[in-house]
Amino acid sequence: MNIIADLHIHGKHSRATSKSLSIDNLEKYGRIKGVNLIGTGDFTHPLWQKELKDNLVEDNTGILKTKSGFSFILQTEISLIYKQGGKTRKIHNIVLAPDFATVEQINEKLLTYGRLDYDGRPIFGMSCPEFVEILKQINNKIEVIPAHIWTPWFSLFGSRSGFDKIENCFKDQTKHIFALETGLSSDPKMNWRISDLDNYTLISNSDAHSYWPWRIGRECNLFELKKLTYSALLNAIKTKQGFVKTIEFWPHEGKYHYDGHRKCDIVFKPKQSIENNNICPVCRKPLTLGVLHRVEELADRPEGYVPENKVPYIRLIPLSELIAGVLDMGISTKTVWKQYNKLIKEFGSEYNVLLSANKDELEKHIDKSIVKFIMLNRQEKIKVKPGYDGVYGKPLFGKQDFQFKQTKPKQKSLEKFF
């Protein structure tokens, strides 16, 4: 069976998340996107855990189901902030669990270290090795996957708080780490330049904070499994057998791809930053060094290197962003979603449109200018102005002066578009 999995999201009790997040909405918009397995997000939060238990059913496979049969996997993200090597480390980790009984044991143990009810992504002062060891003692089926490993502020390799090697971070518990989440600002090609990562499977997830289709599954993983179970999924990730490909956000669109200082409107390629001693030429404060810079620091292979045992990938701009860009309209406008829904109604899901719909069939239902960019998107031929220092990158759609509108959607006003 074909599985499109987004294994890292957040619930409505995390900071900066939609308060309309619910299991029903995640299922609804997951189906619209074309994703059929979603991480629950935030199982450590007591209110969200209750909602999960009220809406999801266990069937001894390790995969939870809604009443209509949509699949979820128990997942959360934990922030660890601690001192090591004379430096404050801030590392985020994804945690996957096989059942509610295990989740309850995890939460009971974490409560001895701090609170769980103040945020869906709680913070603890323990180290990464200690954290992994504690979870593995609870249940060896629990999996820890370092999250968005290149983000400057909160990640394994982050320029502001990370490490240069996985072993330096996880020490003797490195033996339990088998996968890494690349994050929005990097793609597999960038990670392939670092030989130390060869033994780890690269996965991609949305880290979504809302349930709209342009957030859910903007990055995800494609599997072909005989049967969807917790064990089969993790085995496919560990062995890469049945792991077909990842779908990637363009890393240039990520908020931390290039270096820069947004307050001073400074954006640099790594070479320019080095020439300026990594200092902002306007305010003379340190630049926020982006993912590309950090990859260059750790890379021991040339750009374009492709390892033998790789999982393929494709980079895609989400359909709603593509339509908004071609029409030069805000993403939350009625016109954009009218065009979007027309395609979903005809072709079933966003990924059917982006990956497989026939060009001639598309042109029967939508303007040829949009179809043109759907095809270019499929061929990875749309240029993107890179993001930096918390500023998202901007797809150009052939217009060099195009300014992509990062319109913040109004949750209630968008409901009528679906």
C-alpha positions as CSV (number, residue, x, y, z in Angstrom):
1,M,0.0,0.0,0.0
2,N,1.1,3.5,-0.8
3,I,1.7,5.7,2.3
4,I,2.3,9.5,2.2
5,A,3.4,10.3,5.8
6,D,3.9,13.6,7.6
7,L,5.4,12.4,10.9
8,H,5.9,15.8,12.7
9,I,3.2,18.3,13.4
10,H,1.9,20.2,16.4
11,G,-1.4,20.3,18.3
12,K,-3.4,23.4,19.3
13,H,-1.7,23.6,22.7
14,S,1.8,24.5,21.3
15,R,2.8,28.1,20.9
16,A,2.0,29.8,17.7
17,T,-0.5,27.2,16.6
18,S,-4.0,27.4,15.3
19,K,-6.6,27.1,18.0
20,S,-8.9,25.4,15.5
21,L,-6.6,22.4,15.3
22,S,-8.5,19.2,15.9
23,I,-8.3,15.6,14.8
24,D,-11.3,16.2,12.4
25,N,-9.6,19.1,10.8
26,L,-6.2,17.3,10.5
27,E,-8.0,14.4,8.8
28,K,-10.1,16.7,6.5
29,Y,-7.1,18.7,5.3
30,G,-4.8,15.7,5.2
31,R,-7.1,14.1,2.7
32,I,-7.3,17.3,0.7
33,K,-3.5,17.4,0.6
34,G,-3.1,13.7,-0.2
35,V,-1.4,12.7,3.0
36,N,-2.8,9.5,4.6
37,L,-0.6,9.2,7.7
38,I,-0.1,12.1,10.1
39,G,1.8,12.4,13.4
40,T,-0.5,13.3,16.3
41,G,1.8,16.0,17.6
42,D,2.2,16.9,21.3
43,F,1.1,13.7,23.0
44,T,2.8,15.0,26.1
45,H,0.2,17.7,26.7
46,P,-2.6,16.4,28.9
47,L,-5.5,18.2,27.1
48,W,-4.3,17.2,23.7
49,Q,-3.7,13.6,24.9
50,K,-7.3,13.5,26.1
51,E,-8.5,14.7,22.7
52,L,-6.4,12.0,21.0
53,K,-7.8,9.3,23.2
54,D,-11.4,10.6,22.6
55,N,-11.0,10.5,18.8
56,L,-8.5,7.8,17.9
57,V,-8.8,4.0,18.3
58,E,-5.9,1.5,18.8
59,D,-6.0,-1.8,17.0
60,N,-2.6,-3.4,18.1
61,T,-0.8,-2.2,15.0
62,G,0.7,0.9,16.6
63,I,-1.2,3.0,14.1
64,L,-4.3,4.8,15.4
65,K,-7.5,5.3,13.4
66,T,-10.3,7.8,13.3
67,K,-13.9,6.5,13.0
68,S,-13.6,6.9,9.2
69,G,-10.3,5.0,9.1
70,F,-7.8,7.8,8.7
71,S,-4.3,6.9,10.2
72,F,-2.3,8.7,12.9
73,I,0.9,7.8,14.7
74,L,1.7,8.9,18.2
75,Q,4.3,11.7,18.0
76,T,5.6,14.6,20.0
77,E,8.5,17.1,20.0
78,I,10.6,17.8,23.0
79,S,13.0,20.7,23.6
80,L,16.1,20.0,25.6
81,I,18.2,23.0,26.8
82,Y,21.3,22.3,28.8
83,K,25.0,23.1,29.1
84,Q,27.7,21.0,27.5
85,G,31.3,21.9,26.5
86,G,30.9,25.4,27.9
87,K,28.0,26.2,25.6
88,T,24.3,26.3,26.0
89,R,22.7,23.6,23.8
90,K,19.1,23.8,22.5
91,I,18.1,20.6,20.8
92,H,14.7,19.6,19.5
93,N,13.8,15.9,19.1
94,I,10.8,14.1,17.6
95,V,9.5,11.2,19.7
96,L,7.4,8.4,18.2
97,A,5.5,5.9,20.5
98,P,3.7,2.6,19.7
99,D,0.7,3.0,21.9
100,F,-1.1,5.1,24.6
101,A,0.2,2.9,27.4
102,T,3.8,3.9,26.4
103,V,2.8,7.5,26.1
104,E,1.4,7.5,29.7
105,Q,4.7,6.1,30.9
106,I,6.7,8.7,29.0
107,N,4.5,11.5,30.5
108,E,4.7,10.1,34.0
109,K,8.5,10.0,33.8
110,L,8.8,13.5,32.3
111,L,6.6,14.9,35.0
112,T,9.4,14.1,37.5
113,Y,11.6,16.6,35.5
114,G,9.1,19.4,34.9
115,R,5.7,20.5,33.7
116,L,3.8,19.2,30.6
117,D,0.7,21.4,30.7
118,Y,2.2,24.8,29.7
119,D,3.1,24.1,26.1
120,G,2.6,21.3,23.6
121,R,6.4,21.2,23.1
122,P,7.7,21.2,26.6
123,I,11.3,22.1,27.6
124,F,13.5,20.0,29.9
125,G,17.0,20.6,31.3
126,M,18.3,17.1,30.6
127,S,20.9,16.2,28.0
128,C,20.2,14.3,24.8
129,P,22.0,11.1,26.0
130,E,20.0,11.2,29.2
131,F,16.8,11.8,27.4
132,V,17.2,8.9,25.0
133,E,18.3,6.5,27.7
134,I,15.3,7.3,29.8
135,L,12.9,6.7,26.9
136,K,14.5,3.4,25.8
137,Q,14.3,2.1,29.4
138,I,10.5,2.7,29.2
139,N,10.1,0.9,25.9
140,N,12.7,0.0,23.3
141,K,10.1,0.7,20.6
142,I,10.1,4.4,21.3
143,E,12.1,6.2,18.6
144,V,13.9,9.5,18.9
145,I,14.6,11.4,15.8
146,P,16.6,14.7,15.9
147,A,14.3,17.4,14.5
148,H,15.0,20.0,11.8
149,I,18.7,19.3,12.3
150,W,20.1,22.5,10.7
151,T,17.9,25.3,12.2
152,P,20.3,27.8,13.7
153,W,18.6,28.2,17.1
154,F,17.2,24.8,18.2
155,S,18.8,21.8,16.5
156,L,21.5,19.1,16.4
157,F,23.8,21.0,14.0
158,G,22.4,24.6,14.6
159,S,25.0,27.3,14.2
160,R,23.9,28.9,17.5
161,S,23.5,26.0,19.8
162,G,24.4,22.7,18.1
163,F,27.2,20.2,17.6
164,D,29.6,19.4,14.8
165,K,29.0,15.6,15.1
166,I,26.0,13.4,16.1
167,E,28.3,11.5,18.5
168,N,29.2,14.7,20.4
169,C,25.5,15.3,21.0
170,F,24.1,11.8,21.8
171,K,27.4,10.1,23.0
172,D,26.8,6.5,24.0
173,Q,23.1,6.7,23.0
174,T,24.0,7.4,19.4
175,K,23.4,3.7,18.8
176,H,19.7,4.4,19.1
177,I,19.6,7.2,16.5
178,F,18.9,6.0,13.0
179,A,17.1,8.9,11.2
180,L,17.4,12.6,11.0
181,E,14.8,15.2,10.0
182,T,16.3,17.6,7.4
183,G,14.0,20.6,8.1
184,L,12.5,23.1,5.7
185,S,15.8,25.0,5.0
186,S,17.8,22.0,3.8
187,D,17.1,19.1,1.4
188,P,18.8,15.7,1.0
189,K,21.2,16.9,-1.6
190,M,22.8,19.3,0.9
191,N,23.0,16.6,3.6
192,W,24.7,14.2,1.2
193,R,27.8,16.3,1.3
194,I,28.5,15.2,4.8
195,S,29.9,11.6,5.0
196,D,29.1,11.3,8.7
197,L,25.4,11.2,7.8
198,D,25.6,8.3,5.5
199,N,24.4,5.8,8.0
200,Y,21.3,7.8,8.9
201,T,18.0,7.9,7.0
202,L,16.9,11.4,6.0
203,I,13.2,12.1,6.6
204,S,11.1,15.2,5.9
205,N,8.1,16.5,7.7
206,S,6.0,19.7,7.7
207,D,6.4,20.6,11.4
208,A,3.0,22.2,10.8
209,H,1.5,24.6,13.3
210,S,-1.9,24.8,11.5
211,Y,-4.1,22.3,9.7
212,W,-4.4,24.1,6.3
213,P,-3.3,22.1,3.2
214,W,-0.4,24.5,2.5
215,R,1.1,23.5,5.9
216,I,0.2,19.9,6.3
217,G,2.5,17.7,4.2
218,R,4.5,20.6,2.7
219,E,7.3,18.1,3.4
220,C,6.5,14.4,3.8
221,N,7.7,10.8,3.1
222,L,6.4,8.3,0.6
223,F,6.4,4.6,1.5
224,E,5.3,1.3,-0.2
225,L,4.4,-1.2,2.6
226,K,2.6,-4.5,2.6
227,K,0.7,-3.4,5.7
228,L,0.8,-0.2,7.6
229,T,2.0,-0.9,11.1
230,Y,4.3,1.0,13.5
231,S,6.9,-1.7,13.2
232,A,6.7,-1.8,9.4
233,L,7.0,1.9,9.1
234,L,10.0,2.2,11.4
235,N,11.7,-0.7,9.6
236,A,11.2,1.0,6.3
237,I,12.9,4.1,7.7
238,K,15.7,2.2,9.3
239,T,16.5,0.0,6.3
240,K,15.3,2.3,3.5
241,Q,13.4,-0.8,2.1
242,G,10.0,0.4,1.0
243,F,11.0,4.1,1.5
244,V,10.2,5.5,-2.0
245,K,11.1,9.2,-1.7
246,T,10.7,12.4,0.2
247,I,8.8,15.4,-0.9
248,E,10.7,18.5,0.0
249,F,9.9,22.2,0.5
250,W,12.4,24.1,-1.6
251,P,15.2,24.8,1.0
252,H,15.5,28.3,-0.4
253,E,11.9,29.0,0.8
254,G,12.9,28.0,4.4
255,K,13.4,30.8,6.9
256,Y,17.0,30.1,7.5
257,H,18.6,29.1,4.2
258,Y,20.9,32.1,3.6
259,D,22.7,34.2,6.2
260,G,21.5,37.6,7.2
261,H,20.1,40.1,9.5
262,R,16.4,40.9,8.9
263,K,16.4,44.1,11.0
264,C,19.0,45.6,8.7
265,D,17.6,44.0,5.5
266,I,21.0,42.2,5.0
267,V,21.0,38.8,3.2
268,F,24.3,37.1,2.3
269,K,25.5,33.9,0.7
270,P,28.0,32.1,3.0
271,K,31.0,33.5,1.0
272,Q,29.8,37.1,1.6
273,S,29.3,36.4,5.3
274,I,32.8,35.1,5.6
275,E,34.2,38.1,3.8
276,N,32.4,40.3,6.5
277,N,33.7,38.1,9.3
278,N,30.0,37.0,9.9
279,I,29.2,40.5,11.1
280,C,26.3,42.6,9.8
281,P,27.8,45.6,7.9
282,V,25.0,47.8,9.1
283,C,24.7,47.3,12.9
284,R,27.9,45.4,13.4
285,K,26.2,42.6,15.3
286,P,26.7,38.9,14.4
287,L,24.7,37.6,11.4
288,T,22.3,34.7,11.8
289,L,24.2,32.0,9.9
290,G,21.8,30.0,7.8
291,V,21.6,26.3,6.9
292,L,23.7,26.6,3.7
293,H,26.5,28.2,5.6
294,R,26.5,25.5,8.3
295,V,26.4,22.7,5.7
296,E,29.4,24.3,4.0
297,E,31.3,24.3,7.3
298,L,30.7,20.6,7.9
299,A,30.8,19.3,4.4
300,D,33.6,17.0,3.3
301,R,32.2,16.3,-0.2
302,P,31.7,18.6,-3.2
303,E,28.4,20.0,-4.1
304,G,26.4,17.6,-6.2
305,Y,27.7,14.4,-4.6
306,V,25.2,11.5,-4.6
307,P,25.6,8.5,-2.3
308,E,24.8,5.0,-3.4
309,N,22.2,4.1,-0.8
310,K,20.1,7.3,-1.1
311,V,16.4,7.8,-0.8
312,P,15.3,9.9,-3.8
313,Y,13.4,13.2,-3.4
314,I,11.5,15.9,-5.3
315,R,11.2,19.6,-4.4
316,L,7.7,21.1,-4.8
317,I,6.1,24.4,-4.1
318,P,2.6,23.8,-2.5
319,L,-0.3,24.2,-4.9
320,S,-2.0,27.1,-3.1
321,E,1.3,29.1,-3.1
322,L,1.8,28.3,-6.8
323,I,-1.8,29.5,-7.7
324,A,-1.4,32.6,-5.5
325,G,2.0,33.4,-7.1
326,V,0.8,33.0,-10.7
327,L,-2.3,35.1,-10.1
328,D,-0.3,37.6,-8.0
329,M,-2.8,37.4,-5.1
330,G,-2.7,36.7,-1.4
331,I,-2.8,33.0,-0.5
332,S,-6.0,33.5,1.6
333,T,-8.0,35.1,-1.1
334,K,-11.3,33.6,-2.4
335,T,-10.1,33.5,-6.0
336,V,-7.0,31.4,-5.1
337,W,-9.1,28.9,-3.2
338,K,-11.8,28.7,-5.8
339,Q,-9.1,27.6,-8.3
340,Y,-7.5,25.3,-5.8
341,N,-10.8,23.6,-4.9
342,K,-11.7,23.2,-8.5
343,L,-8.6,21.1,-9.0
344,I,-9.1,19.1,-5.8
345,K,-12.7,18.2,-6.8
346,E,-11.5,16.9,-10.2
347,F,-8.3,15.2,-9.2
348,G,-8.9,14.1,-5.6
349,S,-5.9,15.6,-3.8
350,E,-3.2,18.2,-4.1
351,Y,-0.5,15.7,-4.6
352,N,-2.4,14.1,-7.4
353,V,-2.4,17.5,-9.1
354,L,1.2,18.3,-8.4
355,L,2.7,14.9,-9.2
356,S,0.6,13.0,-11.7
357,A,-2.3,14.8,-13.3
358,N,-2.2,14.9,-17.1
359,K,-1.4,18.4,-18.6
360,D,-4.3,18.2,-21.1
361,E,-6.7,17.2,-18.3
362,L,-5.5,20.0,-16.1
363,E,-6.1,22.6,-18.9
364,K,-9.7,21.5,-19.1
365,H,-10.3,22.8,-15.5
366,I,-7.9,25.7,-14.9
367,D,-6.1,28.5,-16.8
368,K,-3.1,27.4,-18.9
369,S,-0.8,29.9,-17.1
370,I,-1.4,27.9,-13.9
371,V,-0.9,24.6,-15.6
372,K,2.3,25.9,-17.1
373,F,3.7,26.4,-13.6
374,I,2.3,23.1,-12.3
375,M,4.5,21.4,-15.0
376,L,7.5,23.6,-14.2
377,N,7.0,22.8,-10.5
378,R,7.0,19.1,-11.3
379,Q,10.3,19.7,-13.2
380,E,11.8,21.8,-10.3
381,K,12.2,24.8,-12.7
382,I,10.7,27.6,-10.6
383,K,13.3,29.9,-9.2
384,V,13.1,30.8,-5.5
385,K,14.5,33.9,-3.8
386,P,16.2,32.4,-0.6
387,G,15.0,33.1,2.9
388,Y,17.2,34.2,5.8
389,D,17.1,35.1,9.5
390,G,13.4,34.1,10.0
391,V,12.2,35.5,6.6
392,Y,10.6,32.9,4.3
393,G,12.0,32.7,0.7
394,K,9.8,33.7,-2.2
395,P,9.0,31.8,-5.4
396,L,9.5,34.1,-8.4
397,F,7.2,32.4,-11.0
398,G,9.3,34.0,-13.8
399,K,8.9,37.5,-12.5
400,Q,12.1,38.7,-10.9
401,D,10.3,41.6,-9.2
402,F,7.5,39.4,-7.8
403,Q,7.0,39.8,-4.1
404,F,5.2,36.7,-2.7
405,K,2.4,37.8,-0.3
406,Q,2.9,36.1,3.1
407,T,-0.7,36.9,4.0
408,K,-1.6,35.5,7.4
409,P,-4.8,33.5,6.9
410,K,-7.9,34.3,8.9
411,Q,-9.0,31.0,10.1
412,K,-12.8,31.5,10.1
413,S,-12.9,33.3,6.7
414,L,-11.1,30.4,5.0
415,E,-13.6,27.8,6.2
416,K,-16.1,28.7,3.5
417,F,-13.5,28.0,0.8
418,F,-13.6,24.2,1.5
